[in-house]
């Protein structure tokens, strides 16, 4: 899987969903692996209400690495689209 630039919760959710499916896992499979409910996985994949601890469990379970770096510059209109 190539690197993916993620700037919104929705983008993170979509990336998690793509990776889960690429690994042949259902939401229920992933939920069981990380100790969460299937409904929580569904919410996270929609970019809604995730706790940091839950996200980190999912990152590890999907064999991702999380890297934080300074953001590339955006114009004012693009920043408004994030929020």
Secondary structure, 3 states (H helix, E strand, C coil): CCCCCCCCHHHHHHHHHHHHHHCCCCHHHHHHHHCCCHHHHHHHHCCCCCCHHHHHHHHHHCCCCCCCCCCCCCCHHHHHHHC
